[in-house]
């Protein structure tokens, strides 16, 4: 059984990227973090350098750069909308994906459709186009935390490329 007692990822600033249509899933992640009965925690880079909704796009993009420069890892809430917006070149999500690639940050793709495998229909094309090393998981607290604790710390030294997924045994060992 993988260790769930010692959490590493809560010490690293995690940037959660998502399409605005998927904000309810981001709010669920915040609820997981705040629930004492759920073993899930992350230090959210969104809490840094707040930009007001009325800010100009240039100001928001500058704040996104500041947030991203402080992040150590990314959780992308994977959906068809996130794929579309993350690759459209104009949305804030596209800007976030571009910055994360620029900063060479590890990407955990949390499939909102529950898929435990690599689902290219939810991964933005810029990540696929450069064969970026990502790991795809289902949208469940335990496996997201596992990926943040195991994949993210080994990302830089791995030498791997392209999308990856965990074997079903990892889900089984986590009780999923």
Backbone as a printed PyTorch tensor [residue, N CA C, xyz], in Angstrom:
tensor([[[  0.8470,  -1.1850,   0.0000],
         [  0.0000,   0.0000,   0.0000],
         [  0.8860,   1.2390,   0.0000]],

        [[  0.6670,   2.1910,  -0.9330],
         [  1.4700,   3.4050,  -0.9480],
         [  1.2830,   4.2030,   0.3350]],

        [[  2.3360,   4.8610,   0.7470],
         [  2.2840,   5.6610,   1.9630],
         [  1.3540,   6.8460,   1.7870]],

        [[  0.4150,   6.9870,   2.6930],
         [ -0.4680,   8.1470,   2.6680],
         [ -0.2970,   8.9510,   3.9490]],

        [[  0.5800,   8.4950,   4.8380],
         [  0.7280,   9.1710,   6.1150],
         [  1.5660,  10.4260,   6.0490]],

        [[  2.6160,  10.4150,   5.2640],
         [  3.4900,  11.5650,   5.1640],
         [  3.2250,  12.2510,   3.8360]],

        [[  2.7440,  13.4770,   3.9150],
         [  2.4170,  14.2130,   2.7060],
         [  3.5180,  15.1970,   2.3780]],

        [[  3.9810,  15.1520,   1.1650],
         [  5.0240,  16.0520,   0.7020],
         [  4.4200,  17.2470,  -0.0080]],

        [[  3.3930,  17.0200,  -0.8010],
         [  2.8980,  18.0390,  -1.7170],
         [  2.3390,  19.2730,  -1.0280]],

        [[  1.8880,  19.1520,   0.2020],
         [  1.3290,  20.3300,   0.8500],
         [  2.3750,  21.4080,   1.0550]],

        [[  3.6470,  21.0390,   1.0370],
         [  4.7170,  22.0170,   1.2060],
         [  5.0390,  22.7250,  -0.0990]],

        [[  4.6450,  22.1230,  -1.2000],
         [  4.9050,  22.7210,  -2.5030],
         [  3.6740,  23.4720,  -2.9740]],

        [[  3.9040,  24.6300,  -3.5290],
         [  2.7880,  25.4080,  -4.0470],
         [  2.2550,  24.7260,  -5.2960]],

        [[  1.0020,  24.3840,  -5.2450],
         [  0.3310,  23.7040,  -6.3390],
         [ -0.5750,  24.7010,  -7.0440]],

        [[ -0.4080,  24.8180,  -8.3320],
         [ -1.2560,  25.6820,  -9.1310],
         [ -2.3240,  24.8060,  -9.7550]],

        [[ -3.5770,  25.1370,  -9.5390],
         [ -4.6750,  24.3820, -10.1200],
         [ -5.2100,  25.1860, -11.3080]],

        [[ -5.0700,  24.6230, -12.4910],
         [ -5.5250,  25.2750, -13.7180],
         [ -6.8050,  24.5990, -14.1820]],

        [[ -7.7500,  25.4070, -14.6790],
         [ -9.0310,  24.8520, -15.1030],
         [ -9.7600,  25.8490, -15.9900]],

        [[-10.6570,  25.3250, -16.7990],
         [-11.5580,  26.1700, -17.5750],
         [-12.5750,  26.7570, -16.6070]],

        [[-12.9790,  27.9820, -16.8360],
         [-13.9240,  28.6360, -15.9220],
         [-15.2040,  27.8240, -15.7530]],

        [[-15.5900,  27.0720, -16.7690],
         [-16.7930,  26.2310, -16.6790],
         [-16.6250,  25.0870, -15.6740]],

        [[-15.3930,  24.7960, -15.2870],
         [-15.1080,  23.6930, -14.3550],
         [-14.7940,  24.1830, -12.9400]],

        [[-15.1330,  25.4150, -12.6320],
         [-14.7840,  25.9770, -11.3200],
         [-15.4140,  25.1800, -10.1730]],

        [[-16.5510,  24.5550, -10.4060],
         [-17.1820,  23.7580,  -9.3550],
         [-16.2700,  22.6090,  -8.9040]],

        [[-15.4840,  22.0660,  -9.8100],
         [-14.5510,  20.9950,  -9.4460],
         [-13.3740,  21.5510,  -8.6450]],

        [[-12.9360,  22.7420,  -8.9790],
         [-11.9030,  23.4060,  -8.1860],
         [-12.4220,  23.6550,  -6.7670]],

        [[-13.6590,  24.0990,  -6.6620],
         [-14.2610,  24.3290,  -5.3340],
         [-14.3420,  23.0190,  -4.5420]],

        [[-14.6120,  21.9060,  -5.2290],
         [-14.6290,  20.6000,  -4.5670],
         [-13.2380,  20.2640,  -4.0310]],

        [[-12.1920,  20.5660,  -4.8020],
         [-10.8280,  20.3170,  -4.3220],
         [-10.5400,  21.1430,  -3.0630]],

        [[-11.0260,  22.3700,  -3.0300],
         [-10.8580,  23.1930,  -1.8310],
         [-11.5960,  22.5710,  -0.6480]],

        [[-12.7690,  22.0100,  -0.8970],
         [-13.5350,  21.3480,   0.1650],
         [-12.8080,  20.1030,   0.6580]],

        [[-12.2000,  19.3320,  -0.2490],
         [-11.3990,  18.1720,   0.1660],
         [-10.2820,  18.6300,   1.0880]],

        [[ -9.6200,  19.6980,   0.6970],
         [ -8.4920,  20.2190,   1.4790],
         [ -8.9490,  20.6590,   2.8710]],

        [[-10.1140,  21.2570,   2.9510],
         [-10.5990,  21.7970,   4.2180],
         [-11.2730,  20.7630,   5.1140]],

        [[-11.5730,  19.5710,   4.5820],
         [-12.2410,  18.5210,   5.3350],
         [-11.1980,  17.6970,   6.0990]],

        [[-11.2740,  17.7060,   7.4030],
         [-10.3080,  16.9920,   8.2550],
         [-10.3720,  15.4750,   8.0730]],

        [[-11.4670,  14.9560,   7.5200],
         [-11.6150,  13.5130,   7.3520],
         [-11.0770,  13.0090,   6.0100]],

        [[-10.6310,  13.9230,   5.1650],
         [-10.1010,  13.5400,   3.8530],
         [ -8.6160,  13.8490,   3.8250]],

        [[ -7.8160,  12.8600,   3.4460],
         [ -6.3650,  12.9970,   3.3790],
         [ -5.9960,  13.6780,   2.0600]],

        [[ -6.1590,  15.0010,   2.0350],
         [ -5.8750,  15.7680,   0.8270],
         [ -5.4650,  17.1710,   1.2410]],

        [[ -4.3390,  17.6180,   0.7220],
         [ -3.8800,  18.9490,   1.0770],
         [ -3.0180,  19.4960,  -0.0410]],

        [[ -3.0740,  20.7830,  -0.2370],
         [ -2.1830,  21.4590,  -1.1620],
         [ -2.1110,  22.9250,  -0.7820]],

        [[ -0.9730,  23.5190,  -1.0230],
         [ -0.7870,  24.9430,  -0.8210],
         [ -1.0830,  25.5920,  -2.1650]],

        [[ -2.2030,  26.2400,  -2.2690],
         [ -2.7090,  26.7210,  -3.5480],
         [ -2.0270,  28.0090,  -3.9820]],

        [[ -1.3860,  27.9790,  -5.1280],
         [ -0.7380,  29.1730,  -5.6750],
         [ -1.7540,  30.2330,  -6.0760]],

        [[ -3.0420,  29.8620,  -6.1920],
         [ -4.0680,  30.8680,  -6.5000],
         [ -4.2380,  31.8550,  -5.3490]],

        [[ -3.8230,  31.4820,  -4.1520],
         [ -3.9750,  32.3710,  -3.0070],
         [ -2.9820,  33.5260,  -3.0350]],

        [[ -2.0270,  33.4710,  -3.9510],
         [ -0.9950,  34.4910,  -4.0410],
         [ -1.3320,  35.4980,  -5.1350]],

        [[ -0.9390,  36.7310,  -4.9270],
         [ -1.0390,  37.7650,  -5.9640],
         [ -2.4500,  37.8420,  -6.5570]],

        [[ -3.4240,  38.1160,  -5.7300],
         [ -4.8130,  38.1830,  -6.1850],
         [ -4.9860,  39.2500,  -7.2720]],

        [[ -5.7090,  38.8980,  -8.2980],
         [ -6.1040,  39.8500,  -9.3310],
         [ -7.6190,  39.9740,  -9.2690]],

        [[ -8.0930,  41.1810,  -9.3590],
         [ -9.5320,  41.3890,  -9.3130],
         [-10.1450,  41.0400, -10.6610]],

        [[-11.3820,  40.5720, -10.6310],
         [-12.0640,  40.1990, -11.8670],
         [-12.1930,  41.3720, -12.8310]],

        [[-12.1270,  42.5880, -12.3000],
         [-12.2720,  43.7690, -13.1450],
         [-10.9320,  44.2370, -13.7080]],

        [[ -9.8560,  43.5270, -13.4010],
         [ -8.5410,  43.9080, -13.9070],
         [ -8.4840,  43.7630, -15.4240]],

        [[ -7.6040,  44.5330, -16.0260],
         [ -7.3810,  44.4290, -17.4640],
         [ -6.7020,  43.0910, -17.7670]],

        [[ -6.9260,  42.5360, -18.9630],
         [ -6.3000,  41.2560, -19.3280],
         [ -4.7830,  41.2500, -19.1400]],

        [[ -4.1120,  42.3530, -19.4490],
         [ -2.6580,  42.4080, -19.2840],
         [ -2.2730,  42.2560, -17.8140]],

        [[ -3.0530,  42.8870, -16.9300],
         [ -2.7890,  42.7950, -15.4920],
         [ -3.0200,  41.3690, -15.0010]],

        [[ -4.1010,  40.7650, -15.4640],
         [ -4.3960,  39.3880, -15.0540],
         [ -3.2860,  38.4560, -15.5350]],

        [[ -2.8310,  38.6270, -16.7700],
         [ -1.7500,  37.7780, -17.2850],
         [ -0.4660,  37.9710, -16.4920]],

        [[ -0.1870,  39.1890, -16.0620],
         [  1.0020,  39.4300, -15.2260],
         [  0.8520,  38.7200, -13.8780]],

        [[ -0.3410,  38.7700, -13.2890],
         [ -0.5880,  38.0810, -12.0130],
         [ -0.4760,  36.5710, -12.1890]],

        [[ -0.9590,  36.0640, -13.3140],
         [ -0.8340,  34.6300, -13.5880],
         [  0.6380,  34.2420, -13.6670]],

        [[  1.4520,  35.0550, -14.3100],
         [  2.8990,  34.7910, -14.4010],
         [  3.5120,  34.7760, -12.9980]],

        [[  3.1330,  35.7160, -12.1530],
         [  3.6620,  35.7630, -10.7840],
         [  3.2560,  34.5220,  -9.9990]],

        [[  1.9840,  34.1460, -10.1090],
         [  1.5120,  32.9380,  -9.4210],
         [  2.2620,  31.7070,  -9.9090]],

        [[  2.3590,  31.5900, -11.2270],
         [  2.9920,  30.4130, -11.8200],
         [  4.4760,  30.3470, -11.4600]],

        [[  5.1370,  31.4840, -11.3650],
         [  6.5660,  31.4870, -11.0370],
         [  6.8010,  31.0000,  -9.6110]],

        [[  5.7830,  31.0460,  -8.7830],
         [  5.8850,  30.5580,  -7.4100],
         [  5.4140,  29.1180,  -7.2540]],

        [[  4.8150,  28.5700,  -8.2850],
         [  4.2890,  27.2030,  -8.2150],
         [  5.4020,  26.1890,  -8.4470]],

        [[  5.2210,  25.0150,  -7.8940],
         [  6.1600,  23.9000,  -8.0790],
         [  5.5510,  22.7640,  -8.8790]],

        [[  4.2300,  22.7850,  -9.0480],
         [  3.5140,  21.7110,  -9.7330],
         [  2.1440,  22.2300, -10.1440]],

        [[  1.5580,  21.5670, -11.1370],
         [  0.2660,  21.9680, -11.6910],
         [ -0.6970,  20.7920, -11.6190]],

        [[ -1.9150,  21.0720, -11.1980],
         [ -3.0140,  20.1360, -11.3930],
         [ -3.9120,  20.7940, -12.4210]],

        [[ -4.0820,  20.1430, -13.5600],
         [ -4.9840,  20.6370, -14.5890],
         [ -6.2610,  19.8210, -14.5180]],

        [[ -7.3750,  20.4950, -14.3180],
         [ -8.6630,  19.8090, -14.3050],
         [ -9.0360,  19.5350, -15.7640]],

        [[ -8.8650,  18.2820, -16.1500],
         [ -9.0130,  17.8830, -17.5410],
         [-10.4510,  17.6890, -17.9630]],

        [[-10.8540,  18.4440, -18.9620],
         [-12.1810,  18.3310, -19.5600],
         [-12.0670,  18.7290, -21.0260]],

        [[-13.1060,  18.4620, -21.7980],
         [-13.0980,  18.8680, -23.2010],
         [-12.9660,  20.3830, -23.3140]],

        [[-13.5970,  21.0990, -22.4070],
         [-13.5010,  22.5630, -22.4180],
         [-12.0910,  23.0070, -22.0780]],

        [[-11.4540,  22.3470, -21.1150],
         [-10.0700,  22.6930, -20.7580],
         [ -9.1380,  22.4180, -21.9340]],

        [[ -9.3740,  21.3380, -22.6440],
         [ -8.5440,  21.0560, -23.8310],
         [ -8.6980,  22.1680, -24.8620]],

        [[ -9.9500,  22.5360, -25.1410],
         [-10.2170,  23.5660, -26.1460],
         [ -9.6110,  24.9040, -25.7370]],

        [[ -9.9210,  25.3480, -24.5180],
         [ -9.4260,  26.6480, -24.0600],
         [ -7.9140,  26.6430, -23.8490]],

        [[ -7.3830,  25.5260, -23.3590],
         [ -5.9430,  25.4320, -23.1060],
         [ -5.1060,  25.4550, -24.3660]],

        [[ -5.7470,  25.2210, -25.4980],
         [ -5.0270,  25.2240, -26.7610],
         [ -5.4610,  26.3180, -27.7120]],

        [[ -6.3520,  27.2150, -27.2730],
         [ -6.8720,  28.2150, -28.2120],
         [ -5.9400,  29.4100, -28.4210]],

        [[ -4.9060,  29.5280, -27.5850],
         [ -3.9320,  30.6060, -27.7630],
         [ -4.3680,  31.9650, -27.2760]],

        [[ -5.6190,  32.1120, -26.8430],
         [ -6.0960,  33.4310, -26.4270],
         [ -6.6670,  33.4740, -25.0100]],

        [[ -7.1500,  32.3660, -24.4950],
         [ -7.7950,  32.3620, -23.1770],
         [ -6.7460,  32.4280, -22.0640]],

        [[ -7.2190,  32.7170, -20.8720],
         [ -6.3200,  32.7190, -19.7160],
         [ -5.7730,  31.3170, -19.4600]],

        [[ -6.5820,  30.2840, -19.7010],
         [ -6.0930,  28.9130, -19.5210],
         [ -4.9690,  28.6120, -20.5130]],

        [[ -5.0870,  29.0740, -21.7470],
         [ -4.0090,  28.8900, -22.7240],
         [ -2.7380,  29.5790, -22.2450]],

        [[ -2.8960,  30.7520, -21.6470],
         [ -1.7440,  31.4840, -21.0980],
         [ -1.1160,  30.6900, -19.9480]],

        [[ -1.9470,  30.1050, -19.0890],
         [ -1.4430,  29.3000, -17.9750],
         [ -0.6750,  28.0750, -18.4800]],

        [[ -1.2170,  27.4000, -19.4820],
         [ -0.5410,  26.2190, -20.0460],
         [  0.8080,  26.6310, -20.6390]],

        [[  0.8110,  27.7260, -21.3790],
         [  2.0480,  28.2250, -21.9870],
         [  3.0890,  28.5470, -20.9120]],

        [[  2.6650,  29.2130, -19.8390],
         [  3.5980,  29.5540, -18.7600],
         [  4.1370,  28.3060, -18.0640]],

        [[  3.2660,  27.3350, -17.8090],
         [  3.6950,  26.1060, -17.1310],
         [  4.7330,  25.3660, -17.9620]],

        [[  4.5520,  25.3600, -19.2820],
         [  5.5430,  24.7400, -20.1640],
         [  6.8400,  25.5470, -20.1030]],

        [[  6.7210,  26.8630, -20.1500],
         [  7.9020,  27.7340, -20.0690],
         [  8.6760,  27.4880, -18.7700]],

        [[  7.9580,  27.3390, -17.6680],
         [  8.5990,  27.1240, -16.3640],
         [  8.9400,  25.6500, -16.1190]],

        [[  8.5820,  24.7710, -17.0630],
         [  8.8630,  23.3340, -16.9840],
         [  8.3330,  22.7130, -15.6860]],

        [[  7.0540,  22.9340, -15.4290],
         [  6.4250,  22.4240, -14.2110],
         [  5.7490,  21.0780, -14.4680]],

        [[  5.7760,  20.1870, -13.4880],
         [  5.0780,  18.9020, -13.6340],
         [  3.5620,  19.1090, -13.6850]],

        [[  2.9080,  18.4080, -14.6100],
         [  1.4640,  18.4920, -14.8240],
         [  0.7870,  17.2080, -14.3990]],

        [[ -0.1190,  17.2800, -13.4330],
         [ -1.0260,  16.1820, -13.1120],
         [ -2.3420,  16.5390, -13.7950]],

        [[ -2.7730,  15.6960, -14.7230],
         [ -4.0420,  15.9050, -15.4180],
         [ -5.1020,  15.1180, -14.6570]],

        [[ -6.0260,  15.8090, -14.0060],
         [ -7.1090,  15.1590, -13.2620],
         [ -8.3310,  15.0950, -14.1700]],

        [[ -8.5970,  13.9030, -14.6890],
         [ -9.6940,  13.7110, -15.6420],
         [-11.0430,  13.8670, -14.9440]],

        [[-11.7530,  14.9200, -15.2830],
         [-13.0530,  15.1730, -14.6500],
         [-14.0980,  14.1490, -15.0550]],

        [[-13.8720,  13.4440, -16.1560],
         [-14.8070,  12.4060, -16.5840],
         [-14.5970,  11.0840, -15.8310]],

        [[-13.6570,  11.0670, -14.8790],
         [-13.4150,   9.8810, -14.0620],
         [-12.4720,   8.8730, -14.6790]],

        [[-12.0260,   9.1240, -15.8970],
         [-11.1370,   8.2030, -16.5930],
         [ -9.8120,   8.0750, -15.8370]],

        [[ -9.3180,   6.8470, -15.7370],
         [ -8.0450,   6.5820, -15.0500],
         [ -6.8870,   6.4420, -16.0330]],

        [[ -7.1750,   6.6090, -17.2900],
         [ -6.1660,   6.4280, -18.3250],
         [ -5.8620,   7.7650, -18.9940]],

        [[ -4.9330,   7.7280, -19.9160],
         [ -4.6070,   8.9250, -20.6920],
         [ -5.7810,   9.2080, -21.6140]],

        [[ -6.3950,  10.3570, -21.4400],
         [ -7.5240,  10.7610, -22.2700],
         [ -7.1030,  12.0090, -23.0350]],

        [[ -6.6750,  11.8150, -24.2460],
         [ -6.1680,  12.9270, -25.0600],
         [ -7.2540,  13.9500, -25.3940]],

        [[ -8.5170,  13.6170, -25.1560],
         [ -9.5970,  14.5650, -25.4340],
         [ -9.7290,  15.6290, -24.3430]],

        [[ -8.9530,  15.5000, -23.2590],
         [ -9.0130,  16.4970, -22.1890],
         [ -7.6680,  17.1960, -21.9610]],

        [[ -6.6320,  16.7810, -22.6820],
         [ -5.2940,  17.3650, -22.5330],
         [ -5.1030,  18.4380, -23.6050]],

        [[ -4.7910,  19.6700, -23.2140],
         [ -4.5920,  20.7270, -24.2100],
         [ -3.4880,  20.3710, -25.2040]],

        [[ -3.7280,  20.7010, -26.4680],
         [ -2.8100,  20.3700, -27.5540],
         [ -1.3760,  20.8620, -27.3190]],

        [[ -1.1620,  22.0300, -26.7030],
         [  0.2380,  22.4350, -26.4950],
         [  1.0500,  21.4090, -25.6950]],

        [[  0.4260,  20.7040, -24.7690],
         [  1.1330,  19.6680, -24.0030],
         [  1.4020,  18.4500, -24.8800]],

        [[  0.4260,  18.0650, -25.6720],
         [  0.5960,  16.9120, -26.5560],
         [  1.5650,  17.2340, -27.6880]],

        [[  1.5010,  18.4590, -28.1790],
         [  2.3280,  18.8590, -29.3070],
         [  3.8180,  18.8440, -29.0250]],

        [[  4.1930,  19.0690, -27.7680],
         [  5.6200,  19.0480, -27.4060],
         [  5.9910,  17.7790, -26.6540]],

        [[  5.0570,  16.7980, -26.6240],
         [  5.2970,  15.5200, -25.9530],
         [  5.7100,  15.7270, -24.4950]],

        [[  4.9950,  16.6230, -23.8270],
         [  5.2830,  17.0150, -22.4480],
         [  5.0050,  15.8560, -21.4940]],

        [[  5.8910,  15.6290, -20.5470],
         [  5.7180,  14.5450, -19.5690],
         [  4.6350,  14.9380, -18.5650]],

        [[  3.5070,  14.2560, -18.6510],
         [  2.3810,  14.4760, -17.7430],
         [  1.9570,  13.1320, -17.1570]],

        [[  1.1650,  13.1870, -16.1060],
         [  0.5400,  11.9720, -15.5980],
         [ -0.9590,  12.2460, -15.4960]],

        [[ -1.7470,  11.3210, -16.0340],
         [ -3.2030,  11.4360, -16.0180],
         [ -3.7700,  10.5480, -14.9220]],

        [[ -4.7120,  11.1160, -14.1580],
         [ -5.3680,  10.3930, -13.0720],
         [ -6.8520,  10.7270, -13.0880]],

        [[ -7.6320,   9.9370, -12.3770],
         [ -9.0490,  10.2640, -12.2220],
         [ -9.1780,  11.4280, -11.2380]],

        [[-10.3040,  12.0970, -11.2940],
         [-10.5600,  13.2270, -10.3960],
         [-11.0430,  12.6860,  -9.0480]],

        [[-10.0670,  12.2170,  -8.2550],
         [-10.3210,  11.6940,  -6.9130],
         [ -9.1680,  12.1600,  -6.0250]],

        [[ -9.4900,  12.5730,  -4.8280],
         [ -8.4950,  13.1630,  -3.9300],
         [ -7.2790,  12.2570,  -3.7240]],

        [[ -7.4910,  10.9810,  -3.4480],
         [ -6.3760,  10.0910,  -3.0930],
         [ -5.3690,   9.9370,  -4.2310]],

        [[ -5.8320,   9.7830,  -5.4580],
         [ -4.9010,   9.5740,  -6.5670],
         [ -4.2470,  10.8890,  -6.9870]],

        [[ -4.9480,  11.9990,  -6.8710],
         [ -4.3220,  13.2990,  -7.1490],
         [ -3.2080,  13.5390,  -6.1440]],

        [[ -3.4850,  13.2700,  -4.8760],
         [ -2.4710,  13.4520,  -3.8330],
         [ -1.2860,  12.5110,  -4.0720]],

        [[ -1.5810,  11.2790,  -4.4520],
         [ -0.5140,  10.3160,  -4.7440],
         [  0.3880,  10.8500,  -5.8580]],

        [[ -0.2180,  11.3750,  -6.9110],
         [  0.5650,  11.9130,  -8.0310],
         [  1.3980,  13.1170,  -7.5850]],

        [[  0.8290,  13.9820,  -6.7700],
         [  1.5810,  15.1440,  -6.2860],
         [  2.7420,  14.7170,  -5.3930]],

        [[  2.5430,  13.6510,  -4.6440],
         [  3.5880,  13.1650,  -3.7340],
         [  4.6490,  12.3200,  -4.4370]],

        [[  4.3120,  11.6930,  -5.5760],
         [  5.2280,  10.7450,  -6.2140],
         [  5.7290,  11.1920,  -7.5880]],

        [[  4.8400,  11.5980,  -8.4500],
         [  5.2460,  12.0180,  -9.7940],
         [  5.9550,  13.3750,  -9.7610]],

        [[  5.3330,  14.3600,  -9.1250],
         [  5.8670,  15.7290,  -9.1600],
         [  7.3030,  15.8250,  -8.6410]],

        [[  7.6460,  15.2100,  -7.4970],
         [  9.0290,  15.3380,  -7.0110],
         [ 10.0720,  14.6750,  -7.9230]],

        [[  9.6790,  13.6620,  -8.6730],
         [ 10.6380,  12.9620,  -9.5320],
         [ 10.6090,  13.4630, -10.9710]],

        [[  9.7490,  14.4040, -11.2620],
         [  9.5340,  14.8920, -12.6200],
         [ 10.8290,  15.3420, -13.3000]],

        [[ 11.5560,  16.2460, -12.6890],
         [ 12.7220,  16.8720, -13.3310],
         [ 13.8080,  15.8530, -13.6740]],

        [[ 14.0110,  14.8840, -12.8170],
         [ 15.0930,  13.9170, -13.0210],
         [ 14.6670,  12.7010, -13.8420]],

        [[ 13.4020,  12.6220, -14.2210],
         [ 12.8930,  11.4030, -14.8500],
         [ 13.3890,  11.1900, -16.2780]],

        [[ 13.5650,  12.2500, -17.0300],
         [ 13.9490,  12.1040, -18.4250],
         [ 12.8310,  11.5660, -19.3090]],

        [[ 11.6230,  11.4550, -18.7740],
         [ 10.4890,  10.9090, -19.5280],
         [  9.8200,  12.0020, -20.3480]],

        [[  9.0370,  11.5710, -21.3300],
         [  8.2660,  12.5110, -22.1220],
         [  6.9120,  11.8950, -22.4290]],

        [[  5.9940,  12.7390, -22.8280],
         [  4.6640,  12.2880, -23.2120],
         [  3.7550,  12.0140, -22.0260]],

        [[  2.4850,  11.7480, -22.3190],
         [  1.5160,  11.4620, -21.2600],
         [  1.7130,  10.0650, -20.6740]],

        [[  1.5020,   9.9490, -19.3770],
         [  1.6000,   8.6750, -18.6580],
         [  0.3660,   8.5040, -17.7820]],

        [[  0.2050,   7.3080, -17.2660],
         [ -0.8840,   6.9810, -16.3410],
         [ -0.3720,   5.9590, -15.3390]],

        [[ -1.0920,   5.8240, -14.2390],
         [ -0.7410,   4.8120, -13.2480],
         [ -1.4380,   3.4990, -13.5770]],

        [[ -0.8050,   2.4110, -13.2020],
         [ -1.4120,   1.0880, -13.3550],
         [ -2.5810,   0.9630, -12.3810]],

        [[ -3.4970,   0.0870, -12.7020],
         [ -4.6850,  -0.0910, -11.8700],
         [ -4.3280,  -0.5030, -10.4460]],

        [[ -3.1700,  -1.1260, -10.2760],
         [ -2.7330,  -1.5610,  -8.9450],
         [ -2.5750,  -0.3680,  -7.9860]],

        [[ -2.1230,   0.7630,  -8.4850],
         [ -1.9530,   1.9570,  -7.6440],
         [ -3.3200,   2.3880,  -7.1120]],

        [[ -4.3270,   2.4050,  -7.9710],
         [ -5.6880,   2.7550,  -7.5370],
         [ -6.1920,   1.7510,  -6.4970]],

        [[ -5.9450,   0.4800,  -6.7610],
         [ -6.3590,  -0.5720,  -5.8320],
         [ -5.6950,  -0.3780,  -4.4760]],

        [[ -4.3880,  -0.1210,  -4.4800],
         [ -3.6520,   0.0690,  -3.2230],
         [ -4.1350,   1.2990,  -2.4510]],

        [[ -4.6740,   2.2630,  -3.1730],
         [ -5.2080,   3.4710,  -2.5290],
         [ -6.6590,   3.2920,  -2.0830]],

        [[ -7.2160,   2.1360,  -2.3410],
         [ -8.6080,   1.8660,  -1.9650],
         [ -9.6140,   2.4210,  -2.9510]],

        [[ -9.1830,   2.6680,  -4.1690],
         [-10.0640,   3.2450,  -5.1890],
         [-10.5020,   2.1890,  -6.1940]]])
